[in-house]
Amino acid sequence: MAKKLQQYDLPEDNADVQELADSLEALLNSYGDDAKEGFDEARDNAQRLLKKTRASFNEGKKSLRENLCDSGCQATQWVQDNPASALGVTAAVGFVFGLLLSRK
């Protein structure tokens, strides 16, 4: 019997995105200030958070790709282990699509 497929989600980094937005807002607000130090600090903070967010996004994308490959391998293994069931499922899905497409 095939293993139960697991559900995979990308990690939600809403806090990182909010922190990035706040830093960018501080950066924009510092344009009005004459203080060069505040501008440099805000810019550095925004760059650091942007790198962190990109790394987190790339890590989540890599994890999702690996999980999708694993799920595909599990589906392939199930079809190889149960060819008659796979044929029945395929026929049922084709029948349902045929019904939906023939409706006017």
N, C-alpha and C positions, 0 to 999 in steps of 0.2 A: 504494500500500500504506500502511496506517496506521503511524504512528510507534509504536515500542515504548513502552508506558506505563511511566513511572518510578514507583518506590516512594518514598513520602514518609513520613517519620516526624517526630513532634514531637521537638524537642530534649529530651534528658533532663537535668534539672537536679537530679539527686540530691544533689549537693554543696550546692546552694542550700537544698534542703529540709532536709538534715541540719544545715546552719548555722542555719537558722531554728529548728529543733527545739532545738538547743543553746542558742540565745539565749533562747528561751522558758523552757527549763529554768533558766537562770541568773536569769531574771526571777522565776520562782517561788521559787527558792532565796533571792533577795535579800529576799523578804518577811520572812524570819526575821531578817535582819540589821537592825541599828539604823542602819546607814549609809545616809543618804538618797542620797548620791552614787552608790553602787553600784546602787541601784534605778533612778535616773534614767538612768544609763548603759545598763543592761540594757534598759530600756524603749525608749530611743532606738534602740538596736541592733536590737531586735526590730521596731520600726516601719520602720526602713530596710530590713531584710531582707524584710519582708512586702511593701513597695512594690516592691522589686526582683523578688520572686517573682511578684507579680501582673502586672508589666509583661512579664516573660518568658513567662508563661502566655498573656497576651493576644496577644503577638507570635506565639507558636506557633500559637494558634488562628486568627489572621489568615492566617498562612502556610498552614495546613492548608486553610482555606476557599478560598484562591486556587488551591491545587494541586488540590483537588477540582473546582473550576470548570474548570480547564484539562483535567483528565482527562475530564470530561463533554463538553467541546467536542471533544476528540480522538475520543471514542466516537461522538459525533454525526457528525463528519466521516467516520469509517470507515463508518458505516451509509449515509451519503449516497453515498460512493464505491463501496461494495460491497453494493447492496441484496439481491442474490440470496444472497450469503454470510450476510448478517444474518438473512434469512428462514430459512435453513437452521439457523443457530445457535439462533434463537428456537424453531424447531420441535423441535430436539433437546432443548433445555432443558425445553420444555413436556412432551415425551414422558417425560423422566426424572422430572419432578415428578409426572406422572400415574401412573407406575409406583410411585413411593414412596408416594403418597397412597392408591393402591388396595390396597396390601398390608395384610393384617390380622394 
